[in-house]
Amino acid sequence: MRSRSSPLAVAAAALIACALPRPAAADAQADAAMKDVATATKAVQSLTADVTMSIEMAGRGQKLSVDGSVQLKRPNLALIKLGAPFSATVACDGKTLYNVSATGYTKATADPQGKNIDAMVAIPVNMFFDQNNLGFTKLADSKTQLLPPVTLDGQSYRVVSATGTKPATYTMKLFISPDNVVTRVAVQISAGGQEEHLTADLKNVKLNQQLSDTVFAYTPPANIQQASAQSDDYSSKLVGVGKDAPNFTIPTPTGGQVSLTEATRGNKAVIVNFWFYG
């Protein structure tokens, strides 16, 4: 004998299903907010601002702060200057994109829409040209949710969180100004049992100012050499599994030096994290 669901039971189940909270609603609100950002940002013809960034290793007392300035203009003009310890410049004159550090520079053909202009940790800068560019990941690869609005320094912001697990577990908060432009980002990244906190904040933001194309004319400093082209055949240079990596020494954020030998002493492994290469 086959059992049948009564019409009353079916109706009750339908009412319960309708009453249950739907997670997709929050995603829909976040998607709508980010569509507002894309529409508004694409309409902005120029942006100038001061930029402040910080990188902090939770629980280790290590914090790195960087200040700089930003000048951006459509379709693909940029002059981004980051102070010590990055001491880097990203410049695009519309034809050539330069990434300059204290040790050398690279140059590449500029993308017509500026989508290869990337200031890495300064995620709000990346989003001016490509609203999908969240530095180390893409907005399209993240799960988004609209959070309650916040007020910072007297300014009201809508906030959208973006979370994901690649390349590491992260939670990113995108702060949307009343102009519907992302001007602040706060990120928490978890990897290898450690946490990093990153912030990037655009201040003194000015939109649609008159900027001459000559502002973006750029020549790398004469005392800095162009980095040699790298071979695409990396496999022959990889260190074998189970083999010791060659020793190297790099500067620390506080101005000292640390070698791989020193860092691995008493430890099973060391993670070297490169957040920005000028």
N, C-alpha and C positions, 0 to 999 in steps of 0.2 A: 504494500500500500504506500503510495507516494504522499509525502506531506506537502501541504500547501501553505504558503504565507497568506494570512488574512489581509484584506485591503487596509484594515486599521493598522496592522503591524508595518506594512509597507509605507503607509503615510507617516507613521511615527518615525521610522528610520530616515525618511526623506527630510523631516523637520529637524531631526538631530544633526544630520549631515549639513544642513544649511546653517545651523546654529554654531557649528564648530568653527573656530578661528581658522582663517586661510592664510598661511605664510606668504603665498604669492602676492597678497595685497600689498604687503610692505615692499616687496620687490618691484611691484608695479609703480609704487610711489617713488621709489629710488630711481627706477628707469625714467620716469617722467622728469624728475629733477635733473638727471644727467642729460636728457634731451634738451632741457632748457639751457644747460651749460653749453652743450655743443652748438645750439643755435645762436646764443648770445656771443660766445667766444669767436665763432666764425665771422660774426658781424663786426667785431672789433678790428680796426685797421692798424693800430699801434698800441704798444704797452710799454711803459717805463716804470721801474720800481727799484727799490733797494731790496736785497734778498738776505735773509739770515737763516743759516742752517745749523743743526746740531746733531751729533751722533754720539750716543751714550751706550756703553756696555753695562747692562744692569748687574749690580752686585760686585762690580770690579772697580768702581770709582774712576773709570776712564770716560772722559767727555771731551769731544772735539767740537769746536764752534768755528764757523766760517761766515764771514760777511762778504757781500759783493753787490754788484749793480747789474741791471738788466735793461736792455733796449731791444725791442722786438717790433718788426713791421712786416706786414704782408706784402708779397706772398711768401718770401723766404729770407728775410733779412734779420740778422741777429748780431748783437754784441753783448756777450755775457762775461763779466769779469769776476772771478772769485779770489778772495784774498788768502793769506797764509792760514793753515799749512797747505791748502790745495795749490795756491798760486797758479791758477789756471785761467785760460781764456778760451771761450768758444766764439768764433766769429764766422759769419757768413755774409758775403757781399752779393749774394744772389746767384753767383756762378760757382764759387769755391767755398767749401766748408773747412775751416781750420780748427783743430783741437790742439791747444798749446799748453805745455807744462814747463816747469823749470828745466827739464832734461831733454826736451825735444818737442817736435810737433808733427802732426800728420795732416794731410789734406786730402779732400775727396770732392767729387762733383756734387754740387748742391742739389738736393731734391727740389723740384719745381714748387712743391707746396711746403717745403721746410720740414718734412717728416723725418729727416735724418739729423735734425738739430736736437741734441740730447744733452741736457745738463744733469743727468742721472738723479742724484738725490734731490735736486731742485725740481721736483715733480710738477709744481704749478707752471714752471717755465716750459717744460716739455708739452704740457697740455694746451699751450697757446696754439701750437701748430698741429698737434695731433691729440685730440681729446681721449683717445684710447691708450695713450702712452703714459703708463704709471711708473716709468723708470725701469725697474727690474721685472715688471710683469705688464699685462694688458688688462684694461677694464673689462673687455669682453671675456676674459678668462677668470674673472672674479665674481663672487656672489655678493650682490649689493643689497643694502637695506637702508631705509630712511630712518635716521635717528632724530630725537627731539632737537629743536633749534637751540643754539647757545649764543651768548653775548660775550665777546672778548674785546677789551679796550673800547667799550662803548659801541661796538659794531655788532649787529645781529647777523648770524650765519645759519643757513640750512646746512645740515651735516648728513653726508652719506657715507656709510661704512662699506668697504670692499675687502672681502676676505678670500683666502685661497691657501693652497698648500705647495705651490710650485713657484719659484725654485725652493722655497722654504715656507713654513707656516707663517702667515702674516695677517695682521689686521690693520687696515689703513682707513683713516678718517679724512674725508675730503670736505673742506669748509668752503661753502659757496656764498660769495658776497651778494649784497642786494642787486648788483649788476649781473648776477648769474655767471660769475667768473670764479673759478677755483683759485683762491689766493693763499690758502694755507693747507698743509698736509701734515698729519701725524701718523707715524707708522710704528708698529711693534712687530718684530720679527723673531721667531724662535727657531733655533737650529743647533743641533749638537748639545742640547741641554742648556744652552745659553740664550739670553735675550738681548736684543738691541732695540733701542728707541731712536727713531729718526724724526726730525721735524724740519720743515721748510716753510718759510713765511715770507710773503711779499708784503712790503710796507711802502707807504707813500706812493701807492699805485695811481698812475695817471693813464687814462684810456683816450685813444684817438687824438693824441697830441701831434702837431705837425713835425715830422721828422724827415729831414732830407736824406736821400739815398747815400749822400757823401759821408754821412755819419758812420756808415757801415763799411767804408773802404778800409781794408786791413792788409798790413804786411807784417809777417812774423819778425820778431827781433833778430837783428843780425848775428847776435852771439848765441842763438839757439839753432841747432841743426835739425833738418828734417829726418824723421825716423826712417830707417831703411824698410823697404817693403818686405813683408814676411811671406815665407813660403806656405802654400796651402797643405803641404805634406807634413803634418804634425806627428803622424804615427811613429816616424823614425826617431823622434826626439822625446817621446814619452818615457817616463821612468817606469820600469816594469813593476808589476804587482809584487809586493813583499820586499822591494828594494828600497834602500835609503835614498831620500831626495838629496841632491847636492846642497851643500851649505850655502847660505847667502845672508847678507846683512842689509837691513832696511831701516829708515828713520822711523822714530815713534812720534805720536802726536805732540808729546811734551818736549821734543827737540833732541832726544837722545838717539841711541842706536841699539838695535837688538838683532841677534843672529839666530838662525834656525837652531843651531846647536844649543844656545842658551835657552831658547823657548821650549825645546823638547826635553831638557834635562829634568828628569823626575816625572815626565808626562808620557802617556802612550801615544798621543797624536797632537798635532797643532793645526788649527784651521786658519788659513790666510784668506781674508775677505777683502776683495778689491771693489770699493764702492764707486770710485771715479778715476778715470784715466783721461787726463787732459790731452 
